[in-house]
């Protein structure tokens, strides 16, 4: 498996921390949201990028404030921007070229 870009990894770690603070297992979050547990796992490991709706649902079920949910959305948008510059088969990507900012 290729290494995650830092922004995607940070988003995944933040999701996991929110969930762990709110409940003991990903299975519990899956039960509450109606998702399958592997989806929760993929989001917490960064194997799958969440959608905006996923983040709003995550926030609702983990007790995140609206401000915290907005931070999650900002993290998602940053991860998406960097994803556009990284190829799955290429080297680990540290970020977009400086001219892209």
C-alpha positions in Angstrom: 0.0 0.0 0.0 1.3 3.5 -0.8 1.8 6.0 1.9 -1.0 8.4 2.6 -0.4 12.0 1.9 -0.1 14.0 5.1 -3.4 15.8 4.8 -5.4 12.7 4.2 -3.6 10.9 7.1 -4.4 13.9 9.4 -8.1 13.8 8.4 -8.3 10.1 9.1 -6.5 10.4 12.5 -8.9 13.3 13.5 -11.9 11.2 12.6 -10.6 8.3 14.6 -9.9 10.5 17.6 -13.4 12.0 17.5 -14.9 8.5 17.3 -12.8 7.2 20.1 -13.7 10.1 22.4 -17.4 9.5 21.7 -17.7 5.7 21.7 -15.5 2.6 22.1 -15.7 1.1 18.7 -16.1 1.7 15.0 -18.8 -1.0 15.0 -20.8 1.2 17.4 -20.5 4.2 15.0 -21.5 2.0 12.1 -24.6 0.8 14.0 -25.6 4.4 14.9 -25.1 5.7 11.3 -26.4 2.7 9.4 -23.1 2.2 7.7 -21.1 -1.0 7.5 -18.2 -1.3 9.9 -15.6 -1.6 7.1 -16.6 1.9 5.9 -15.8 3.3 9.3 -12.5 1.5 9.2 -11.6 2.8 5.7 -12.4 6.4 6.8 -10.4 6.1 10.0 -7.3 4.7 8.2 -7.5 7.0 5.2 -8.1 4.2 2.7 -11.3 6.1 1.6 -11.9 9.8 1.5 -15.2 10.8 3.1 -17.8 12.8 1.4 -19.1 16.1 2.8 -22.2 14.2 4.0 -20.1 11.5 5.6 -18.3 14.2 7.7 -21.5 15.8 8.7 -23.0 12.5 9.8 -19.7 11.6 11.6 -19.8 14.9 13.4 -23.5 14.4 14.5 -22.9 11.0 15.9 -19.6 11.8 17.6 -20.8 15.0 19.3 -18.6 17.3 17.2 -19.6 21.0 17.3 -20.5 22.7 14.1 -17.1 24.5 14.2 -15.4 21.1 14.5 -17.4 19.8 11.6 -16.3 22.8 9.5 -12.7 22.0 10.3 -13.2 18.5 9.1 -14.7 19.8 5.9 -11.7 22.1 5.4 -9.4 19.2 6.0 -11.3 17.2 3.4 -11.0 20.0 0.8 -7.2 20.2 1.5 -6.8 16.4 1.1 -8.7 16.6 -2.2 -6.5 19.3 -3.5 -3.3 17.4 -2.7 -4.9 14.2 -4.1 -5.1 15.8 -7.5 -1.3 16.2 -7.5 -0.4 12.7 -6.3 -0.5 9.5 -8.4 -1.2 6.2 -6.6 1.8 4.7 -8.3 4.1 7.6 -7.8 6.4 8.6 -4.9 4.9 9.8 -1.6 3.5 13.2 -2.2 4.2 15.9 0.3 1.9 18.5 -1.3 1.0 20.4 -4.4 3.7 22.5 -6.2 4.3 25.9 -4.7 2.8 27.6 -7.7 -0.6 25.9 -7.0 -1.2 27.8 -3.8 
